[in-house]
Amino acid sequence: MREPTRAELDRLRQLVAEVYPDLALALCARGPDDARRAPPERTLAFRLVDGRGRSRSAVVWLAPAEILALSPDALRARVAAGTGR
């Protein structure tokens, strides 16, 4: 698999700003613990954080190829599924 492109990251940031205007995108680094939880293909992991830097979502995993086609409703669903809501 491949790394996400700048256009894909920009699209994800734009979607987060549109759907969650009070939250920001925080990309997650893959540590030893994350490697066991990550899907087997290359993925992008992120959380939503508030102005104080507190996490407001669980880690959400996306394949880079999914990002450009992701709709606002699909992003809401992915975030909600990650938080168990």
N, C-alpha and C positions, 0 to 999 in steps of 0.2 A: 504494500500500500504506500501511499504518499503522504507528505506533510500538507496541511491546509495552505492554500495560497493567500496572498494578501487580500484579494477580492472576496474570498470566502470569509476571512476573519472580519473584514469591513462589513460584509452583509450580516454576519452574526451580531456584531456590535450595533448595527442599525436596527435590527429586529428587537434586540433587548431594550434599546432606548425607546422604541415604539410601543412595545408590549408592557414593559415595566419601567416607566419613566422615573420612578424614585429609586431604582436599583441600578447597579453597574455590573458589568461582566468582569469576572475574575477568572482568568485561565489557570488551570491547575497543573502543576508539574507532576510527572509520574515518579513516585518514589517506590521503594521496594514493596510497600503494602499495596499501593495502587496497581502494581503490575499483576497481582493476583486477581483483583476485582475487575480489571479492564477487559473489554471484549478482545478476542484474539487478533482482530485486524487493527490497523493503526487508527486510533481515534483521537478526538479532541475532547478534553474534559474541561468543564467549567462549572462555576457556581455563580449565583447572584448574590451580591453584597450590598448593604446599605451604605449611607454616607459615613458611618463610623467604622466601616470595614467588617461589620458583623455579617456572617453568612446567613442568607435568607432562603437558601435552597440546598438540597442535597447535590452531590456531584452529578452532572448530566453528561452523558457520553454521546458524541455524534461522530459519524464518519465524515471526513471532509467532503465527500461527494454528495452528502445529504444537505449541506448547508445552503447552497444557492437555491434549491427548490423548497426550502423550509418556509412554511407560511406562518403568520402570527398565531393562528389557532393550533398548528402543529407544535410550535414552540411552547405555548401554554400547556399543552397536553404532555410534552416531554418533561417539563419542569414539574408539573403536578404529579406525574408518575414517579419522578425521582424523590419527591418528598412524601410519598405515600398518601396523598390526598386524592 
